Amino acid sequence: MTKTTMSVLSRDDKQKIHQAALSILEETGIKVESPEVLDMLAKAGAKVDQGSQRAWLDERLVSAALATVPKKVAICSRGGVDFSIPDDRVQLISPDGQPPAVLDLEQGGKRPSTLKDLKDLVVLADALPEVDYIWPPVVATDMPSDRSTYYEFLVALAYSSKHIQHGATSPEEARFQVEVCAEVVGGRDELARRPIMSDVCTPISPLRYDKGEAEALVVLARASVPLVHLSMAIAGSATPVTLAGSMAVIAAENLSGITMSQIAKPGAPGLYSSFSGPTDLRTGVFLCGAPEGILLDSAAVEMARYYGLPSCAGGPSNSSRSLLTESGYQSGMTAMASILVGADMIVGLGGMDRAAMISPEKMIMDCEAWRWLERLRAGIEIDDDRLALEAIKRQGPGGLFLSDPHTRKFMRQDLMVPQITAHHPQTLTKPSEDELLMYAMRKRKEILASHKPQLLSGEVTGKIDEIAKRHGIVLPGGGRIFEHA
């Protein structure tokens, strides 16, 4: 069976982007705001200037890194559902990652997200079968700002047994994440073998790694945690206005992250990634869901394949602040591109407002759309049984296939049954957008009332609580971070 696919780059295009990226790394270089990481690069043979915090990576270093970075990456979970990517049969999707606001339909609109919102959204994502991994869906803005990412990581780990993806803003935070996950799986060696977490390492476009990000990358690479080298190019402001120029920067940023990780530990797993888009030159804001973003992220997935690496890309992205037409068509187009171009990991369920807000109802509706897109991606299977010649002969001209045994045999294999949206007879009124939202709201409430996540044991949570306390992570009133089984 041939799957439905799309492509935006030719072989020659990919070679030109690669050569441009090599030129950028060798002639322009990258800024790394960490003396320790610059020393590491210098010892590996990179040209380094500590005064300007610059490093220049030549083709030899980049090629050596591409030779040692694994071409398969394990994406595992404490619940025992494990994947190895790339795999043409598997595309993994998660909620949007850490916007600072939620769309609260019951309270009338956008508001800052809280620790309770975080827990509810993690439980919701854990229950939705379409969700494969969890990027903490919101920022806990009611927690201390210098520790909020710690709470977000812990809540995701506590209330979902799915794979956790996060980020680390300092080497301390990276070590904390490794220590906690090693406690869950039974040691650091087991965590390296079955990584239940992955980390997003994001340079500041163009071509700059701040001190905390660079040093966290090194810690995580040495622990064999899969690293998502995420470029967030903004064409027209942080990167060139031409898409080709932005693609070259995206490639250079990914190759620089991969090179640093392989110098830190040859064989450290990594993914090539982009969540990029254009600048609205009228206002200066970043546009999510724009066609240029679709092209940039799709090109990045193809560049990942060019290097033989797994990929991660943005999914149902949009710039809308309401759950109306703009949100729907932008989310649909961006998600369709990511699945058809073959991204291995996709992020964005529920995201809105240029990744600054999330809606639990949209997460539910995005899951429905994701099922549609999976069916589109699957294509048409053609074999003797599915050609249905015997059924056609039985029914003959003017026949009806509703009651034919062939229909009963294949109806759930070839046809996707919608769960939220519906195909209604012409005599019935189709549900309005408001009715769809009401359905999604009811489903959210039902899930939160009934779903019981697979909790960690009391022994493990007790040890994690002690680790958390050493890092200053305590709940108001001295309560425990975790519920436990």
N, C-alpha and C positions, 0 to 999 in steps of 0.2 A: 504494500500500500504506500502510495506517495503522499507525504504530508504537505499541507499548504504552507508555503514559505514566502518570504520576501527578501529582497537584497537591495542595498543602496550603493554598494561599492564594487568596482571591478577589481580584478587581480592587480592591474597596473595602478589603480587608485591606492590600494593597500600598500604597495611597495613605495609609492611616493610619500604617503603619510609616514611610513616607517623611517625612510631616509630623512624626512624633515624633522622627525622627533630626535633622531640621532644627532643631527646638526644642532638642534636647540640644546641638547644636553652637553655637547662637546664645546660649543662656541659661546652660548649664553649661560649655561649652567643653571643650578638651582640654589636657592637660599635655604640654609639649614641653621636654625637659631639655637643650635646645641653644640658647644665645644666638644663634648664627648662623642657625638655622632660624627662630627667633622673629623675628629681624630681617627675614628674607625674607618671612615672613607679614605683618609690619607694613607693609612697603613695598608689598605687594599690596592693602592696605586692611583687613586683619584687625585687630580690637582685640586688643592684646597687653599683658600685664603681665609684665615680665622678672623682677620680684621673686618672684612666685608661679609663674613659668614656665607661665603660662596663655595660651591663645589662644582667641578666640571667632570662629567662622566663620559669617558671615551667609549668607542664602539666595543673595544675589548672587554671592558667591565660589563656593559649591557649584554653582550652576547654570552658571556660566562654566566650571568644571572639567568638568562632565558634557557640556558642549558641545564641548570640545576633546579629551577622551580618546577614542582610537580605538575603534570598534565592532568591529573585526576585529584580531586579534593573530596575528602569525607565530610559530610554534613550530618552530624549525628544528634541524638537527643537523649535526655534522661529517661524518656518514655520508651526507648528501644526502637523507634522508627528512624532508620538510618538510610542515607542516600550517598551515592558517589557520583559526582558531576565532573565533566559533562556526561549526560546520558540522554540520548534522543527521545527516550520515553518519559523523561521527567523534566518538568519546569516548576520551580518552587516559588511561592508567592507569600508575602508578609503584609501586615498593616504598614501604613506610613510610619515614619520614624521620628518621634519626639518633637512634634509641633507643640507650642506653648499654650494652645487654646483648644476648646471643644465647641462644637455647635450643639447647644442644648435647646432642643425644640420645645421642651416643657417650660423652660424659664425664659424663652423668647429670643435666643440668639447666641452670639459668640461670647464666651467668657473664659477667663484663665483656667487652665486645667489643674487638677489637684491629685493628691495621692489616691483618693477614692476613685476618681475618674480612671487613673492608671490601672488600679486593680480591676475595676469593672471591665475596662477595655481588654485587658489581658485575658480575663475569664471568657469574655465574648469571643476573642480570637482563638482561644484554646478550644472552644466548643464548635466553631465553624469548621466543617471538614475541608473546605477549600483552602484554608490557611495552613501552610506547611511549616512556617517558622515565624518567630516573634521578634520583631524589632520593637522595643518599648514604645507604645503608641502615642504617648504624650510625655511632656515634662511635668514633674510634680512641683508646680510653682509655689506650693505652700510649704515646701521643705527648704532648708538652708541652701542657698544658691550654689555654694562651693561644694556641696555634697549631693545635690539633687540627682546627678547621674548615677551615684551609688544606689540610691533608693530605687531608681528606675530599673537598674540591672537586677537588684534583689527581688523586686516584686514580679518581674517577668519570670525569673527563675522559680519563684515560689508558687505561682499560680498558673503555670503552663508546663506541661511535660514535653513541649515541642522544642526544637532547636532555638537558641537565643542568639540574636545578633545585636551588637551594641557598639559603642565606641569608647575609647579611653583618652582622656585629655592630659594625662600625666603618667610617668612610669609607676608612680605609687598606685594609681587607679588600675593600671594594667596588672600589676602584681596582685592587687586585691581580687580582681576578677579571676585570675589564674588560680589563686589560693582557694577561693570559694568553689569554683567548678571542680578542682581536683578533689576537694572534700566530698563533693556529690558523687563523683564517679569512682573514687577509691584510689586516688594518687595521680601524680603528674604524668607518669608514664602512660597510664590508662587514658588520661585526658588527651595526650598527644596521639594515641591510637584511635580514640573515639571522641573527637572534639564536639562537645555539646554546645559550644559557643563559637561564634566568629566575631571578628572586630572590624569595624570600618575605620580606615585610616585615610583622612581627607586633607590633602595639602590645600593651602589657601591660594587659589588661582590669582595670578599666574605664578606657578613654580616656586612656592614658598612653603616650608615646613616650620611651624613654630616649635619651640623647645619641647613642650610637653608632648605634642603629637609625634615628633621624631623619636623621642626617647621611649615613648610607649610602643611605637612600632618595633623597636629593637627588642624590648622585653617580650612582646607577644610573639615575634618571630622565633625567638629562642625557646619559647614554650610550645612551638608548633601549633599555635592557634591560627586557623585560617584567616588571612588578612584580605579584606575587600579594599583594594586600592581605588578609592572613589574620587574621581575628578568631577568638580562642580563648576565647569566652565560657563561663564556668562558672556556670550558673544556680544561684542560692542562696548563692553566696559572692562571686565576682568580679562577677557581674551579678545583676539581680533574679531572684527565684525564679520569677516568672511567665514563661512562654515569650514572651508578647508584649513584656514589658519587656526580656528578653534580646535579642529580635529587633531592638528599637529601638536597643540599644547596638551590636549587630553592624552594623547599617546605618550608625550614626554613625561607628564606627571605620573602616568601608570608605570612606565618603564623605570622612572627614578625610584618609585616606591618598591617595585619588585627588586631592583638592584640593591637598594639598602637592606631589604629583608634577606636577600641571599648572601650578602656580605656578613650580616649578623649571624645567619645560620643557613648554610647551603641546604636546600631541600625544604625550607619553610614553605607551607602551602599559601597560595595567593590567588585572588581573582582579579580580573581586569574589569573596571567598572566606570560608568559615567551616569550622572544625573545632571544634565546640562540643558541650557536653553538660551534664548536671546534676551537682550535688554530691550525694554520698551523705551526707545530713544525719545519719546515725548515726555516720559515721567521719570525715567531712570530705574524703574523697578524690574525685577526678574520675572519673566513670563513662564509659567508652568502650562503645559498642554499645548504649546505653540508648535506649528509644523517644523520649525527649525530645531526645536528640542527633540522631536521625534527622529529627525534625520541624524542629529548628533549622537543620540543614545543608540540608535540602530547601527550607525557606523562603528561605534565603540564595540558593540557585540561582535560585529564582523571582524574587527581588528583583534579581539580576543581569540577568535577562531583562527585567524591568520597566525597568531603566536602559539596556537595549540593550547590555550588556557580557558578555564571556565570564566563565565561572565556574570555580571550583575548589572541591572538597569532599572530605571524608573518605570513604573507601571501606570495605573489609572490616575494620571496627574491632571490638575486643572488649576486655573486661577480664580475660579468662581467662589463667592462667599455665600451662595445659596444653592439649594438642591434643585435647581431648575435646568433649563435646556443647556446652558453653557457648560455646567458641570457634567452633564451627561455626554455631550458629544466630544468634549475634550478628553474626558476620562476614557471613553470608548476607543477613541483613535490612538491614544498613547498606549493603552493596554494591548490593543490589537497589534500594534507595531512590535512591541516587546515580545509578544508570544510568537508572532509569525517570523521574526528575524532570528528567533531561537535563543533568547536570553536564558541562562540557567537559573538565576535567581532574580526575582522581580520584587520591587517594593512599592507600596503606595495605596493599599486598600484603605478606603475611608478618607483619604487625604483631600484637602480643599485649600483654597486661598493661598496659592503659591507655597504649599507645604507648611503653612503657618497655622493650620487648624485641621481637626479631624472630626468626623461625624460617625457615631456608631451605626446610625441608620444607613449612611452611605456605605459603610463597610459591608453591611449585609447585602445591599443592592449590588455593590461591586463584586461580591462573591457570586451572585447570580450571573452577572455579565461575564465573569471569569469562566463559568461553566459553559456558556455559549462559545467563548473564544477557544476553550479547549476542544470543543466539538469541531469548530472551524479548522483548527490546527490539525486535528486527527485526519482530515481528508476523507476520501471515499475508498472503502475497501471493496475490491472487485474480485470475486471468485465465482465458481459455477453455482454455488448455492445462492449467493446474493444476486446473481443475474436473474434468478426467479423464473426461469423458463417454464418449469412445471406449473408454478402458480399462475403464470400468464395463460398457459394452455387451459388450466382448470376454469379460470374465470372467463376467458374468451372476450370477444368484442362486447363492450357495454357492461362488463362484469364489475363486481364490487369486491375489493380486497379486505374489507374490514373484518370479516369472519374467517378469512382463509388461514389455515394453520401456519403458513409461511409468515403472515403478519404477526401472529402470536409469538413465533420463534424469534423474530428479529426486531420487534418493535422497540425493545429497550436497549438494543445494541446500536442501531443506526439512528434512532431519534432521541434527542435530548428532551426530557420533560421539564418545563419551567416550574420553579417553586414559588416565585413571587409574581413575576409577570405571567400573563395568560393569553392564550389564543381563544378569543370568544367567538361564538356564532354571531353572524351579522345581526341577528335579531336582538342581541343583548348589547347594552352599553359597556364600552371598555372602561376600566377603572381610570380615574383621574390620577394625576401625580400626587395629589393629597391622599388618595386612598392607598397608593403604593407606600407612601411614607407612613401612614397609619399601620399598615401591615408590618413594615419594618420595625416600627416602634413596638408593636405587640410582640414580635419575635424576639427583639432585644430583651424585653421584660421577662418573657418566658424563659429565655436562656439563663439570664442572671438569677432567676428564682430557682431554676432546676439543675443547672450544670454544676457538677462537683469535680473540680480539677484533681488530678493525681498529685497528692501532696507528698512532700518529703517526710521522712521519719522524724520522730522527736529527737533521736540521737543526732542525726545530721543537722537538723535545724538549730539544735543547741550549740553545736560547734560553729555553725555559720554565724549565729548571734554573737559568739565570742569574737570571731574575726571582725564582724561589723563594728562591735564596740571599740576594738583597738583602733579602728579608723574613724571613730567619732560618729558612727551611724546608729542612732537610737531614735525610737519613736517618741513623740511627745507623751509625757506621763510615764515614761520608762517601760512602755509595752514592748512585746516581742515583735520582731520584724515579720516572722512567719507564723501562720497557722501550721499545724503539722498533723500527720496521719495518726 
